Amino acid sequence: MTPALVFDCDGVLADTERDGHLPAFNATFAQFGLPVRWSVEEYGRLLAIGGGKERLATLFTPENVAAYGLPADPDEQKALIARWHKDKTERYTALIGSGVLPPRPGIARIAAEARAAGWLLAVASTSAEASVRAVLDHAVGAELATSFAVFAGDVVPHKKPAPDIYLLALHELDVAPADVVVVEDSGNGLRASRAAGLATLVTVSSYTADEDFTGAALVVTSLGDLPDEPATVLADPYGLGVRGEVRLDDIERLRTAAGDASGTTSKGAAS
């Protein structure tokens, strides 16, 4: 069956959290007159919560409601979160469009290799779809981006670390878990993909380098682009021996090794 390569967005296609999402959130707070500014450290802690709207919801503590004149009614809070998030998404997509956040090494290269080899391509993210598409276009180019299926935002009831977004991707792509390799950057993302039974390659990002990646099939600093931006291998449980760049044949060997280790087979293969 046709294999699939599925990418997370933030931290994988580009290192967007610290220099993209965070300033966009803080600019939105300023726009709405909310005396809150998330620091780099505080936002790093908030990344344990999947989804921007969910992070915004943490502002509605009894203390903040009283101090900042925020609504106490849950429906009013939900409506205000939606307004904040819409404003933040517009600011973020404009920032991405300005080109200030470079794609991560190897992303465009590996996506082009996979498409040329006939792999299915997708992005599965808890970020808003508009944000994901902006990053995808920026990371791989508008033409190659048209080859990707995008699963993002509020299309599933539970966000990462729940496996819902990956289970949706499996269903919509019509592939079996053994036919898929995921590229993630966070412990939450890894837990989500592994709960869906998917072999997972981790490229650590600025916020995630010290997280626990037990269960990943390969952990690297990036996918790598030689000679200027080589990848460093941090964990290689299957002994793939990647040197400088993660290539498509490395990903295929990873998929096969992970399938052999779990005893799974590709869709349509004999069991």
Steps between C-alpha positions, in 0.01 A plus 500: 500500500602864454696624803427834665722761660311715752652812654408696807511874429638719778857411585520256207437699181643812665604589854196720549402488867741745663542747212159463334212393720627665819538853360167463319324410826661791684410745222140383523498556875622854440238559231219398736639695795572188701793559742654158436830427329617141485874463547709253303518274808129523580399427143730199502299363793173575320610285206409199712141601413406407144337780300507879508140542611566261785801705608292818489240333721757481781471879538150471645602437859277654771782744577535614137125525451479734800815699429460548123122526470473179302163327463412229749235340279642193317326586172632856509846368576480265202395784271784723624753220454379463141552875439845493655598193304378644170707814557804299606474272193488799266809647664682169489425427134619851409822435692554171317429669169772756570757219480668572834480137616705269278386143427681237701790325326404214271124559493467609138758244389336199665150607390618526140671160524185342641271648237734388221493147643120496513453533875189664640575826683306658785518737795324416827498785750302648788557853362237689302478389136579849368818506708601152386448578132702821530793311655472215249508736200798678651687179586465302177375755246147554373525245218621211716254597775211407270612136531428499876182405680454728801331390823502785749326696771161406636429211261529244783351503851829455686836655416848360552612304702173323411541303176185640334671711232713205389206261502317747276800515268512120478131488411507781245822383333368142503826354625592253771723602791785288365501708181560830681798687640435812707744788554446665839697732727337471845423246767128576465518442126692177546243371748221584256663325204607196701149465644382476139759225439725707273877484459632841597812694409571791736681819397550692825420873503590799715247416770522120494866394502483375861168313476458123532490332160482140614325304226627709210653304214765768440584829674706762315572870530340552157452316173817672384620668182858436401751654504391805700232366737583139592281292728634352820359168618387506863342153520504220242335192653484313167861571403415686181838674494376833364790728410437871453164473324188292552419368152185335374668160497581553870132568565399188308748292700363659818144409397599141426701460821222647714246272335719193554549596865127539562397200290275710277463476124409744228141538390410217273807294589472146629474478877 
